[in-house]
Amino acid sequence: MLKDNLVQLRKYHGMTQEDLADAVGVTRQSVAKWESGDSIPDLEKCKIIADLFGVSLDDLANYSSDENLGLDVPPKGKHLFGIVTVGDKGQIVIPAKARKVFDIKPGDQLVVLGDEGQGLAVVKAKSFLDLANRIRKKLE
């Protein structure tokens, strides 16, 4: 997966192997070996690469587009948790990984926001209300 992600990210950012090698401080041949899977960069180099491309270290090493609707590695902090189905009464089930990442537990209240041009967003009610109160206080 690392080798595939490295190739995809390098090309997405319009970089040659030489460009990436210069940015990381290695030879072009080292990058070629990483991309072919003949070797892997050490942890320090992986961190540099992840920061350069704005992705998490975990996604650089482990992301699989086959498991994520064929989509490429997402930017750091962005997630694709899968597709959900809306039930007869409009209910959806939030995927377990999303609940874990955002610490959503049974009984938590969520705010559903909508923008006809952008879509829907689901936010924890407490976080949303805290932000709204801070904004209101600054405006007063």
Secondary structure, 3 states (H helix, E strand, C coil): CHHHHHHHHHHHCCCCHHHHHHHHCCCHHHHHHHHHCCCCCCHHHHHHHHHHHCCCHHHHHHCCHHHCCCCCCCCCCCCCCCCCCCCCCCCCCCCHHHHHHCCCCCCCCEEEEEECCCEEEEEEHHHHHHHHHHHHHHHC
